[in-house]
Amino acid sequence: MTDRQPGNGYDVVVIGGGAAGLNGALVLARARRSVAVLGAGAPRNAPAEGVHGLLGHEGLPPKELLARGREEVRAYGGDVLTGEVTAVARDGSEGGSGDDGRDDSRGGDQGADGSGSGFRVTLADGRSVRARRLLVTSGITDELPDVPGLRERWGRDVLHCPYCHGWEVRDRPIGVLASGPMSVHQALLFRQWSDDVAFFTHTMAPPTDEQAEELAARGIRVVAGEVAGLEITEDRLSGLRLGDGTVVAREAVAVASRMVARGGFLAPLGLHPVEHPSGAGVHIPVDAAGRTRVPGVWAAGNVTDLVGQVGASAAAGAGAAAQINADLIAEETRQAVAARRNVFPSGHDGASPGNQARVAEPSRAERRHGL
């Protein structure tokens, strides 16, 4: 199916074209929902060579995984559009009919919880789309310490997740750059993959007595002093250079980035990312069903679960999609009941003899013609 022109209504618009968003869209499309995925084309894991820990797709390049996902969504009638979302607002319009003939008049219906009033999603290039529900899977950005060369090697030999990259750097000299409250924990994790791990305090406070004891017990060396830069040899990390010029040989460095949810576009709805309880960054809180505090808006993936891997994010997208479909069914059932009561306003089960006769007449006519 070719992409629909933005401006037409959808049952669900998914904001974010990563694993969570595409898997959610796939579930919704298979549920016969009109769905569009809006992605800026800049997934967090783009620099990585492969996706790891995902059954059946071990080592698959991230771009290939997402390309397959987009094809699968389109195969079930979903639309995948490229564009950066800049704002989301309530849209009370009554809708219309899309260019594929689907009736989108339900876009303006008001559900019992206010979730059915609909939304208008605006993109950076001025286009907009309407949706009855939203699934936010916009992911996060990683804020790294201000160390020259760190960003350029992110996802290569500057790493963050041992479950994503630990096997690839096993038995090699690994440095862990202190950058937040999870850094000591990160060093202890990477020790599982290598017995040569060094913890660089950088600009952070020294480890507490308890932390220092844990690091020492695991044979993790603590290196004091600010890290001034990286040493690169033939396009490979070879060490970390301290402010006094000392170079500590390392072949990989782990950094606990500050993870910031991409959710500024939700501000018109009064929905803002908040500090995560772990202190690792900011996220959009959701309940067990993936609902945000704004009716009609769900979230899944790293935008709410900062440390979720690809498999967990995809599963969360699927779960939220099922909840959204159930919510739409509940709304449509309420509307159907109200419509039936309007047709049959009185009498037994709300049916007057006159209305019963008018509704039954087409059926009798069909039977008379042998249908």
N, C-alpha and C positions, 0 to 999 in steps of 0.2 A: 504493500500500500504506500502511496506517496504521502509526504508530509502534508497535513492540513495547514491552511494559512492561519497564523496567529490572529486572534480576534474571535474565533469561534469557540464555543463552550465545550468543556470536557467534564466527565464525571469527576476525574481526579487529575490534577497536575502534580507531577513529581519534580521537585526542585533539587537537582543534583543527579549527575549521570554516572556515578560510581556503582560499586557492587550492590550497595543497599538500595539505591534508587532503581537500578535496572531490574533487580530481582523483585522488588515491590511492584514495578510496572508489569513484569511478566505475569505475576499472580493476578493482578487486576485485569489485564488483557484477556487472560484465560477465563476469567469470571465474566467476560463479555461486557466489561466496562470500557467506555471511551477514556483513554489515558494518553497523556503526553509527558515525555521526559524532557526537562530543560537542563542542559549541561553546558558549562563553560569550556569544557575540554581540557581542564587542567587538574587531573586527579592527583591526590597527595603522593601516591606510590609510583608516579610516572618515572622517576629516576631509577627505580629498582630494576634489576635484570629479570627477576621472576617473582611470581607469587608463590609463597611457601605455606605448607600446613593446610592446604585446601585439597581435600580428597578428590582424586581424579584429574586435578589440574596442577599438580606439583611442578614448580619451575616454569609454568606458562608465563610468558611476558605479560605484564599488566595491560598493555595496549591491545594485545590479542584477546585477552579475557573480556575486556570491555567491548571490543568489536563483535565478538560472538554474542554477547549479551544484547547489544543493540539489534543485531539481526534477528534474534529470537523474539524480542519484543515486537519488532515490525512484522514478523511472521504471523502474529496473532492480532494484527490490526492496530497496534499501538504506534504512536508517533514519537520520534526522537528528534528534537530540535536543538540546534547549537545556539547558545546565547547566555549572557550573564544577566541574572535577575538582579534588579536594583531596588524594587519595592513590591510589596504585597498589601492590598487593601480590601476591605469589604466591598462587595459589588451587589447591589440590590436589584440590578436589572432583571427583566423577565426573560432574557435570552432570545434565542431564535433557532433557526435550523442551520446546521453546518453544511459545508460544501459536499459532504458525503451522504447527505440526506437524513442523518440522524437527528432526532428531535431533541434539542437542548433546552426546551422551554422550562425544564425543571430547575435550571440554574438559579432562578430567583426564589424558589420555594423556601419557606421558613420552617425549619424543624422545631420540634418542641424545645430543644436546648439551644436554639439560636444558630445551630451549625449549618443550617441549610440555606442561609442567605447568600452564599456564594462569595467568590473572591475574584479579584482581578490582579493578575501577575504582570508586572511591567519589566521589560528587558532594556538593557543599556542602549540598544539601537532604536528605541521608541516603540517597538512592537509590544503587543499585550495579548494575553490569553485569559479566558475565564474558566473557573473551575468550581464545582460544588464542594470539593474537599481538596486539601493539600497534604502531600507527604513531603516533608523536608528532609533531604538526605544530602545536604550541601557540604558535609564534611568539616574539616578543620584546616587551619594553617599552623605550621610549626614555627614558633619564634625561637631562634637559636642565639646562644651567647655571641657577643660582638668580638669574635676572633677571626682575623683575616684568613680566608681560604676555607672556612668551615662550610659556608653555604654552597660553595662551588662543588664540594665533594659529598654533599648530602645524598644519601641513598647508595653511595658507592663504597667508600671505606670510612665514611662518617655515618654512624648507624644509631638506631634508637631502640630497636626491639630484638631481643635475643631469639625469640621464637621465629622471627622473620629472617634474621641474618646470622644467628649464632653458628649454625652448621657450616656456613661458608667461611667463617673466620676461626674455626676450631683449631686449637693447638697453636695459635699464633699470638704474638704479643699484642695485648689489647689495652688501651687506655680508656678510662671512664672519666669524663670531664664533669666535675660537680657544677650543677646549674639549677638545682631545685630540691624540693623535699624528698624526691624519689631517687636521688642520685646514688646514695649508699645502697639502697635496695637494688638498683640497677647493676652496681658493681658485684654484689653478691650473686645476682642472676648470671651474669656473664662468666663468673668463675666456674659455672657448670660446663662451659665449653672450652675453657683454657685454664691452665694452672699458672699462666703468666699474665696477671691482671694488675694494673697500676691505677690507683685512684688519685686524680689531680684535683686538689681543693680549689684551684683557680681563685676566684674572688669570693668564694663562699666561706662561711665560718668552718673551722676545723671540725672533724667528726666529734660527736660527744664521746664520753668515756666508754659508754656501752657500744656505740658504733665502732669505735677504734678497736675494742676488744674483738668484736665480730670480724672485722676486716683482717686483723692480725691472725685470728684463729683459722681463717681461710687462706692465709698466705698472700693477702692482697696488700701490696706496698702502697703507702700513702706518700704522695709527692706534694710538698707545699710550694706555694708561689703561683703567681699569675701566668697563665699560658698566653704567650704573645703571638703565636702563629704555628703553622704546620710546616713540616719539612716534606717536600715532595721530590721523589727520585724516579725519573722515567715514568711520570704520570701515575705514580703509586705513593701512598702515604708511607713515609719512612720514620717519622718521629714527630714529637711535640716539642716546640721550642719555648722555653721559659723566658721571663723578662730579663734574667741575668745572662742570657745567651746559652744556657745549658740546654742540650738536646737529649730528650729521653726517647730512645728507639721504641717505636710502636708501629704496627702495621694496620691497625684499625682503632678507631676511637668511637666510643658510645657517648651519646649526649641525651639527657632527658630534656627534650624541648618543652617549652611552655605551649600547650595546645589550646588554640583559640577557635571556638566554633564560628563558622561562617554564617552569621545570622543577622547581620545589620539590616538586611532588607525586610525583616519582620517587624521593625520598629513601628510602622503605621498601625499594626495590630495590637500594639502594647506588649509585644513579646520580645524579651531581651535575653541574651545569654547571661548566665550567672556563674559565679565561682563554683567550681567542682569541689565536693567535700574533701577530695584527696589533696587539694592545693595544686594539682598539676596543670590547671588551666581553667577555662570557662566553657560551659556547655549549655544546652537547652534541656531542662529537666522534662521528663515524661513519666507517666505512670506505667504499670505493668503491661498495659495494652498499647503503649506507644503514643498515647494522647498527651499533647501539651495542655497547658492551662487555658488555651484559647480554643473554644469549640470549633470543630471542623478542621483542626490542624493537628497532624501527627508528625512525629520525627523518628528517625532511625539511623543507625550507623554511627560514625565517629562524631557527628554533630551533637549527639547526646551521650554516647559511650566512647569516651576519649581514647581508650586503649583497645577497643575492639579490633580484631584482625579481620581479614577479608571474609572468611567464612562466617564469623559472628555477625558482621555487618549485613551480609547477604541474608542470613537467617532473620535478622531483625527487620529488614525490609519486607520480607515475605510475611512475617507475623503481623506487622502493622497494616499491610495491604489487606489481609484477611479481616482485620478489625474494621478497616474503612468500608470494605464491601458489606459487612454485617450492618454497619451504621447506616449505609445507604439503603439497604433492604428494609431496615426498620422504618426509615423515613418514608420510603415508597409504600410500605404497608399502611402507615398512618394515612397517607394521602388517598390510597385506594379505599380504605374504610370510610373516610370522609366523603369521597365521591359517591360511594354506594349509598350512604345515608342520605345524600342530597337527591339521588335518583328515587329512593324509596323513603320519603319523609315521614310517613305515618303508617298505621296498621301493624299487623303482626310482623315482627322482624323489620319494622320501619317501612313496610310496603303497603301502599294503598292499592285497591283493586284496579284503578285506572292506570297507575304506573306499572303494575304487574302485567297488565294486558299489553301496554306499549312495548315493554322490554321483551315480552314473550313472542310478539308478533313476528319478528325476523326469524326466529327459530322455527315457528310453525310454517312460515313461507318456505324455508329451506327444505323442511320435511315433505312439503307438498310437491316440491320439484325433485324429490328422490335423493336429496343430498344428505 
